[in-house]
């Protein structure tokens, strides 16, 4: 799903997404970024993304996905923990 498609999600539900924060400037997970840059995780490519995301219907299912893919995520996104966040709060910059 793309960020511009967020209005297609049911607004009465809480949606969860895996997210990551850049631990340093020019981080290998997102070359050219600044320290503290926030990214969603594209579940298809396991890479940091500003546009693509895959929403989960609960924190538990999001966390289970993260745990199942943790080795690949650590290789793709070195030095930055991936965590589940509520999509609405992430979009508002509260997470």
N, CA, C and O atoms as a GROMACS GRO file, in nm:
protein
  380
    1UNK      N    1   0.085  -0.117   0.000
    1UNK     CA    2   0.000   0.000   0.000
    1UNK      C    3   0.090   0.123   0.000
    1UNK      O    4   0.198   0.123   0.060
    2UNK      N    5   0.046   0.225  -0.066
    2UNK     CA    6   0.121   0.351  -0.070
    2UNK      C    7   0.060   0.450   0.030
    2UNK      O    8  -0.058   0.442   0.064
    3UNK      N    9   0.142   0.540   0.074
    3UNK     CA   10   0.097   0.639   0.173
    3UNK      C   11  -0.024   0.718   0.123
    3UNK      O   12  -0.111   0.754   0.202
    4UNK      N   13  -0.029   0.746  -0.008
    4UNK     CA   14  -0.141   0.823  -0.062
    4UNK      C   15  -0.271   0.742  -0.059
    4UNK      O   16  -0.379   0.798  -0.079
    5UNK      N   17  -0.263   0.610  -0.035
    5UNK     CA   18  -0.382   0.525  -0.029
    5UNK      C   19  -0.435   0.505   0.113
    5UNK      O   20  -0.524   0.423   0.135
    6UNK      N   21  -0.381   0.578   0.208
    6UNK     CA   22  -0.419   0.560   0.347
    6UNK      C   23  -0.568   0.584   0.370
    6UNK      O   24  -0.626   0.528   0.462
    7UNK      N   25  -0.631   0.666   0.287
    7UNK     CA   26  -0.775   0.693   0.304
    7UNK      C   27  -0.861   0.572   0.269
    7UNK      O   28  -0.981   0.574   0.295
    8UNK      N   29  -0.804   0.468   0.212
    8UNK     CA   30  -0.879   0.346   0.182
    8UNK      C   31  -0.893   0.254   0.303
    8UNK      O   32  -0.972   0.160   0.302
    9UNK      N   33  -0.816   0.280   0.406
    9UNK     CA   34  -0.823   0.199   0.527
    9UNK      C   35  -0.946   0.237   0.609
    9UNK      O   36  -0.990   0.352   0.607
   10UNK      N   37  -0.999   0.142   0.680
   10UNK     CA   38  -1.114   0.164   0.767
   10UNK      C   39  -1.073   0.258   0.881
   10UNK      O   40  -0.989   0.221   0.963
   11UNK      N   41  -1.130   0.378   0.888
   11UNK     CA   42  -1.089   0.475   0.990
   11UNK      C   43  -1.138   0.441   1.131
   11UNK      O   44  -1.094   0.504   1.228
   12UNK      N   45  -1.226   0.344   1.145
   12UNK     CA   46  -1.276   0.307   1.277
   12UNK      C   47  -1.185   0.207   1.347
   12UNK      O   48  -1.210   0.172   1.463
   13UNK      N   49  -1.080   0.161   1.279
   13UNK     CA   50  -0.988   0.063   1.335
   13UNK      C   51  -0.851   0.125   1.355
   13UNK      O   52  -0.816   0.224   1.291
   14UNK      N   53  -0.775   0.066   1.445
   14UNK     CA   54  -0.635   0.104   1.462
   14UNK      C   55  -0.551   0.013   1.374
   14UNK      O   56  -0.564  -0.109   1.379
   15UNK      N   57  -0.466   0.073   1.294
   15UNK     CA   58  -0.377  -0.003   1.205
   15UNK      C   59  -0.235   0.009   1.257
   15UNK      O   60  -0.194   0.114   1.306
   16UNK      N   61  -0.161  -0.099   1.248
   16UNK     CA   62  -0.024  -0.105   1.297
   16UNK      C   63   0.072  -0.129   1.182
   16UNK      O   64   0.040  -0.202   1.088
   17UNK      N   65   0.187  -0.067   1.190
   17UNK     CA   66   0.290  -0.081   1.086
   17UNK      C   67   0.427  -0.095   1.152
   17UNK      O   68   0.450  -0.041   1.260
   18UNK      N   69   0.519  -0.168   1.087
   18UNK     CA   70   0.656  -0.171   1.137
   18UNK      C   71   0.726  -0.041   1.098
   18UNK      O   72   0.715   0.005   0.984
   19UNK      N   73   0.798   0.017   1.192
   19UNK     CA   74   0.865   0.145   1.167
   19UNK      C   75   1.006   0.141   1.224
   19UNK      O   76   1.038   0.060   1.311
   20UNK      N   77   1.089   0.230   1.173
   20UNK     CA   78   1.229   0.237   1.215
   20UNK      C   79   1.273   0.383   1.212
   20UNK      O   80   1.222   0.463   1.134
   21UNK      N   81   1.369   0.416   1.298
   21UNK     CA   82   1.425   0.552   1.304
   21UNK      C   83   1.574   0.542   1.274
   21UNK      O   84   1.644   0.457   1.330
   22UNK      N   85   1.621   0.627   1.186
   22UNK     CA   86   1.761   0.628   1.147
   22UNK      C   87   1.850   0.659   1.267
   22UNK      O   88   1.832   0.763   1.331
   23UNK      N   89   1.945   0.571   1.300
   23UNK     CA   90   2.031   0.596   1.416
   23UNK      C   91   2.143   0.697   1.390
   23UNK      O   92   2.204   0.748   1.484
   24UNK      N   93   2.169   0.726   1.263
   24UNK     CA   94   2.276   0.820   1.231
   24UNK      C   95   2.258   0.878   1.091
   24UNK      O   96   2.179   0.827   1.011
   25UNK      N   97   2.331   0.982   1.064
   25UNK     CA   98   2.328   1.045   0.933
   25UNK      C   99   2.385   0.948   0.829
   25UNK      O  100   2.478   0.874   0.857
   26UNK      N  101   2.328   0.950   0.709
   26UNK     CA  102   2.372   0.866   0.598
   26UNK      C  103   2.376   0.718   0.638
   26UNK      O  104   2.470   0.646   0.606
   27UNK      N  105   2.274   0.675   0.708
   27UNK     CA  106   2.258   0.538   0.756
   27UNK      C  107   2.247   0.444   0.637
   27UNK      O  108   2.176   0.476   0.541
   28UNK      N  109   2.314   0.327   0.639
   28UNK     CA  110   2.308   0.232   0.527
   28UNK      C  111   2.165   0.184   0.494
   28UNK      O  112   2.138   0.145   0.380
   29UNK      N  113   2.076   0.188   0.591
   29UNK     CA  114   1.937   0.148   0.566
   29UNK      C  115   1.861   0.247   0.480
   29UNK      O  116   1.761   0.212   0.417
   30UNK      N  117   1.908   0.372   0.477
   30UNK     CA  118   1.848   0.479   0.396
   30UNK      C  119   1.957   0.581   0.365
   30UNK      O  120   1.962   0.687   0.427
   31UNK      N  121   2.044   0.549   0.269
   31UNK     CA  122   2.156   0.639   0.238
   31UNK      C  123   2.109   0.783   0.211
   31UNK      O  124   2.010   0.806   0.142
   32UNK      N  125   2.184   0.877   0.266
   32UNK     CA  126   2.153   1.018   0.247
   32UNK      C  127   2.058   1.076   0.349
   32UNK      O  128   2.030   1.196   0.345
   33UNK      N  129   2.006   0.995   0.439
   33UNK     CA  130   1.909   1.046   0.537
   33UNK      C  131   1.980   1.119   0.650
   33UNK      O  132   2.102   1.111   0.664
   34UNK      N  133   1.903   1.188   0.730
   34UNK     CA  134   1.956   1.255   0.848
   34UNK      C  135   1.935   1.166   0.970
   34UNK      O  136   1.854   1.073   0.966
   35UNK      N  137   2.007   1.193   1.075
   35UNK     CA  138   1.989   1.118   1.200
   35UNK      C  139   1.849   1.146   1.253
   35UNK      O  140   1.806   1.262   1.255
   36UNK      N  141   1.778   1.042   1.296
   36UNK     CA  142   1.644   1.059   1.351
   36UNK      C  143   1.533   1.057   1.247
   36UNK      O  144   1.416   1.074   1.281
   37UNK      N  145   1.567   1.036   1.120
   37UNK     CA  146   1.464   1.028   1.016
   37UNK      C  147   1.376   0.906   1.041
   37UNK      O  148   1.425   0.799   1.075
   38UNK      N  149   1.246   0.924   1.024
   38UNK     CA  150   1.150   0.818   1.051
   38UNK      C  151   1.109   0.751   0.920
   38UNK      O  152   1.085   0.817   0.819
   39UNK      N  153   1.102   0.618   0.923
   39UNK     CA  154   1.064   0.542   0.806
   39UNK      C  155   0.968   0.430   0.845
   39UNK      O  156   0.972   0.378   0.956
   40UNK      N  157   0.882   0.396   0.751
   40UNK     CA  158   0.803   0.274   0.762
   40UNK      C  159   0.886   0.164   0.699
   40UNK      O  160   0.984   0.191   0.630
   41UNK      N  161   0.848   0.040   0.723
   41UNK     CA  162   0.918  -0.073   0.663
   41UNK      C  163   0.829  -0.131   0.556
   41UNK      O  164   0.714  -0.169   0.582
   42UNK      N  165   0.882  -0.138   0.435
   42UNK     CA  166   0.811  -0.201   0.323
   42UNK      C  167   0.824  -0.352   0.343
   42UNK      O  168   0.934  -0.406   0.333
   43UNK      N  169   0.714  -0.419   0.370
   43UNK     CA  170   0.717  -0.562   0.401
   43UNK      C  171   0.758  -0.648   0.281
   43UNK      O  172   0.804  -0.760   0.300
   44UNK      N  173   0.742  -0.598   0.160
   44UNK     CA  174   0.782  -0.674   0.042
   44UNK      C  175   0.933  -0.674   0.024
   44UNK      O  176   0.991  -0.776  -0.014
   45UNK      N  177   0.998  -0.561   0.049
   45UNK     CA  178   1.142  -0.550   0.027
   45UNK      C  179   1.223  -0.549   0.156
   45UNK      O  180   1.345  -0.557   0.152
   46UNK      N  181   1.155  -0.538   0.270
   46UNK     CA  182   1.218  -0.528   0.402
   46UNK      C  183   1.313  -0.409   0.411
   46UNK      O  184   1.414  -0.415   0.480
   47UNK      N  185   1.279  -0.303   0.341
   47UNK     CA  186   1.362  -0.183   0.342
   47UNK      C  187   1.286  -0.065   0.401
   47UNK      O  188   1.164  -0.066   0.411
   48UNK      N  189   1.362   0.038   0.439
   48UNK     CA  190   1.302   0.161   0.491
   48UNK      C  191   1.235   0.235   0.377
   48UNK      O  192   1.288   0.244   0.266
   49UNK      N  193   1.116   0.288   0.404
   49UNK     CA  194   1.039   0.356   0.300
   49UNK      C  195   0.962   0.473   0.360
   49UNK      O  196   0.916   0.467   0.474
   50UNK      N  197   0.949   0.578   0.282
   50UNK     CA  198   0.865   0.691   0.323
   50UNK      C  199   0.724   0.677   0.265
   50UNK      O  200   0.631   0.742   0.312
   51UNK      N  201   0.709   0.595   0.164
   51UNK     CA  202   0.581   0.585   0.093
   51UNK      C  203   0.510   0.451   0.105
   51UNK      O  204   0.388   0.448   0.121
   52UNK      N  205   0.581   0.342   0.099
   52UNK     CA  206   0.518   0.210   0.097
   52UNK      C  207   0.511   0.151   0.237
   52UNK      O  208   0.607   0.160   0.314
   53UNK      N  209   0.396   0.091   0.269
   53UNK     CA  210   0.378   0.026   0.398
   53UNK      C  211   0.274  -0.084   0.385
   53UNK      O  212   0.197  -0.087   0.289
   54UNK      N  213   0.274  -0.172   0.481
   54UNK     CA  214   0.177  -0.281   0.486
   54UNK      C  215   0.112  -0.280   0.624
   54UNK      O  216   0.177  -0.316   0.722
   55UNK      N  217  -0.013  -0.239   0.632
   55UNK     CA  218  -0.078  -0.229   0.763
   55UNK      C  219  -0.120  -0.366   0.818
   55UNK      O  220  -0.157  -0.456   0.742
   56UNK      N  221  -0.113  -0.378   0.948
   56UNK     CA  222  -0.158  -0.498   1.018
   56UNK      C  223  -0.276  -0.458   1.105
   56UNK      O  224  -0.286  -0.344   1.149
   57UNK      N  225  -0.366  -0.552   1.128
   57UNK     CA  226  -0.488  -0.520   1.203
   57UNK      C  227  -0.470  -0.518   1.354
   57UNK      O  228  -0.560  -0.477   1.427
   58UNK      N  229  -0.353  -0.563   1.403
   58UNK     CA  230  -0.328  -0.557   1.547
   58UNK      C  231  -0.179  -0.542   1.573
   58UNK      O  232  -0.095  -0.573   1.488
   59UNK      N  233  -0.148  -0.495   1.691
   59UNK     CA  234  -0.007  -0.481   1.730
   59UNK      C  235   0.058  -0.619   1.733
   59UNK      O  236   0.173  -0.634   1.693
   60UNK      N  237  -0.016  -0.719   1.780
   60UNK     CA  238   0.038  -0.854   1.790
   60UNK      C  239   0.079  -0.910   1.654
   60UNK      O  240   0.187  -0.965   1.641
   61UNK      N  241  -0.006  -0.896   1.553
   61UNK     CA  242   0.029  -0.950   1.422
   61UNK      C  243   0.146  -0.874   1.361
   61UNK      O  244   0.229  -0.934   1.292
   62UNK      N  245   0.155  -0.746   1.386
   62UNK     CA  246   0.269  -0.666   1.338
   62UNK      C  247   0.397  -0.713   1.408
   62UNK      O  248   0.500  -0.733   1.343
   63UNK      N  249   0.391  -0.730   1.538
   63UNK     CA  250   0.507  -0.775   1.613
   63UNK      C  251   0.548  -0.916   1.572
   63UNK      O  252   0.668  -0.946   1.564
   64UNK      N  253   0.452  -1.003   1.546
   64UNK     CA  254   0.484  -1.138   1.500
   64UNK      C  255   0.556  -1.134   1.366
   64UNK      O  256   0.650  -1.210   1.343
   65UNK      N  257   0.512  -1.045   1.276
   65UNK     CA  258   0.579  -1.031   1.146
   65UNK      C  259   0.723  -0.984   1.166
   65UNK      O  260   0.815  -1.035   1.103
   66UNK      N  261   0.741  -0.887   1.252
   66UNK     CA  262   0.875  -0.835   1.281
   66UNK      C  263   0.964  -0.947   1.334
   66UNK      O  264   1.078  -0.962   1.291
   67UNK      N  265   0.914  -1.026   1.426
   67UNK     CA  266   0.993  -1.134   1.486
   67UNK      C  267   1.026  -1.242   1.382
   67UNK      O  268   1.136  -1.296   1.382
   68UNK      N  269   0.932  -1.273   1.294
   68UNK     CA  270   0.958  -1.374   1.190
   68UNK      C  271   1.067  -1.330   1.093
   68UNK      O  272   1.140  -1.413   1.039
   69UNK      N  273   1.079  -1.200   1.072
   69UNK     CA  274   1.173  -1.146   0.973
   69UNK      C  275   1.291  -1.072   1.037
   69UNK      O  276   1.362  -0.998   0.969
   70UNK      N  277   1.312  -1.090   1.167
   70UNK     CA  278   1.411  -1.009   1.237
   70UNK      C  279   1.553  -1.024   1.183
   70UNK      O  280   1.626  -0.925   1.179
   71UNK      N  281   1.594  -1.142   1.140
   71UNK     CA  282   1.730  -1.158   1.087
   71UNK      C  283   1.748  -1.078   0.959
   71UNK      O  284   1.849  -1.010   0.941
   72UNK      N  285   1.650  -1.086   0.869
   72UNK     CA  286   1.658  -1.011   0.744
   72UNK      C  287   1.649  -0.861   0.769
   72UNK      O  288   1.717  -0.782   0.703
   73UNK      N  289   1.566  -0.821   0.865
   73UNK     CA  290   1.551  -0.680   0.898
   73UNK      C  291   1.682  -0.624   0.955
   73UNK      O  292   1.719  -0.511   0.925
   74UNK      N  293   1.750  -0.702   1.037
   74UNK     CA  294   1.877  -0.657   1.094
   74UNK      C  295   1.983  -0.639   0.985
   74UNK      O  296   2.068  -0.551   0.994
   75UNK      N  297   1.978  -0.723   0.882
   75UNK     CA  298   2.072  -0.706   0.770
   75UNK      C  299   2.037  -0.584   0.685
   75UNK      O  300   2.126  -0.509   0.646
   76UNK      N  301   1.909  -0.564   0.658
   76UNK     CA  302   1.865  -0.452   0.574
   76UNK      C  303   1.871  -0.318   0.646
   76UNK      O  304   1.900  -0.215   0.585
   77UNK      N  305   1.843  -0.320   0.776
   77UNK     CA  306   1.831  -0.198   0.855
   77UNK      C  307   1.925  -0.205   0.976
   77UNK      O  308   1.878  -0.209   1.090
   78UNK      N  309   2.057  -0.208   0.953
   78UNK     CA  310   2.153  -0.232   1.060
   78UNK      C  311   2.155  -0.123   1.167
   78UNK      O  312   2.152  -0.004   1.137
   79UNK      N  313   2.159  -0.168   1.292
   79UNK     CA  314   2.173  -0.075   1.403
   79UNK      C  315   2.049   0.000   1.444
   79UNK      O  316   2.056   0.089   1.528
   80UNK      N  317   1.935  -0.033   1.386
   80UNK     CA  318   1.811   0.038   1.419
   80UNK      C  319   1.701  -0.064   1.451
   80UNK      O  320   1.669  -0.147   1.366
   81UNK      N  321   1.643  -0.058   1.568
   81UNK     CA  322   1.536  -0.151   1.602
   81UNK      C  323   1.408  -0.120   1.524
   81UNK      O  324   1.367  -0.005   1.510
   82UNK      N  325   1.346  -0.225   1.473
   82UNK     CA  326   1.216  -0.212   1.406
   82UNK      C  327   1.111  -0.238   1.512
   82UNK      O  328   1.119  -0.335   1.587
   83UNK      N  329   1.011  -0.150   1.519
   83UNK     CA  330   0.907  -0.167   1.621
   83UNK      C  331   0.770  -0.142   1.561
   83UNK      O  332   0.756  -0.069   1.463
   84UNK      N  333   0.668  -0.202   1.621
   84UNK     CA  334   0.532  -0.176   1.572
   84UNK      C  335   0.481  -0.043   1.626
   84UNK      O  336   0.497  -0.012   1.744
   85UNK      N  337   0.419   0.035   1.538
   85UNK     CA  338   0.360   0.164   1.578
   85UNK      C  339   0.222   0.177   1.516
   85UNK      O  340   0.193   0.119   1.411
   86UNK      N  341   0.138   0.254   1.582
   86UNK     CA  342   0.006   0.280   1.523
   86UNK      C  343   0.024   0.374   1.405
   86UNK      O  344   0.090   0.477   1.416
   87UNK      N  345  -0.036   0.339   1.293
   87UNK     CA  346  -0.021   0.417   1.170
   87UNK      C  347  -0.068   0.560   1.188
   87UNK      O  348   0.000   0.653   1.143
   88UNK      N  349  -0.182   0.581   1.252
   88UNK     CA  350  -0.233   0.717   1.267
   88UNK      C  351  -0.137   0.804   1.348
   88UNK      O  352  -0.115   0.920   1.314
   89UNK      N  353  -0.081   0.749   1.454
   89UNK     CA  354   0.013   0.824   1.537
   89UNK      C  355   0.143   0.850   1.461
   89UNK      O  356   0.204   0.956   1.476
   90UNK      N  357   0.187   0.754   1.380
   90UNK     CA  358   0.308   0.772   1.302
   90UNK      C  359   0.290   0.883   1.198
   90UNK      O  360   0.379   0.967   1.180
   91UNK      N  361   0.177   0.883   1.133
   91UNK     CA  362   0.151   0.985   1.032
   91UNK      C  363   0.144   1.126   1.091
   91UNK      O  364   0.177   1.224   1.025
   92UNK      N  365   0.101   1.134   1.216
   92UNK     CA  366   0.093   1.263   1.285
   92UNK      C  367   0.225   1.303   1.351
   92UNK      O  368   0.237   1.412   1.406
   93UNK      N  369   0.325   1.214   1.346
   93UNK     CA  370   0.455   1.242   1.405
   93UNK      C  371   0.459   1.222   1.555
   93UNK      O  372   0.549   1.273   1.622
   94UNK      N  373   0.363   1.148   1.610
   94UNK     CA  374   0.357   1.125   1.754
   94UNK      C  375   0.432   1.000   1.796
   94UNK      O  376   0.454   0.979   1.915
   95UNK      N  377   0.472   0.919   1.701
   95UNK     CA  378   0.549   0.796   1.728
   95UNK      C  379   0.685   0.808   1.665
   95UNK      O  380   0.766   0.716   1.676
   0.00000   0.00000   0.00000
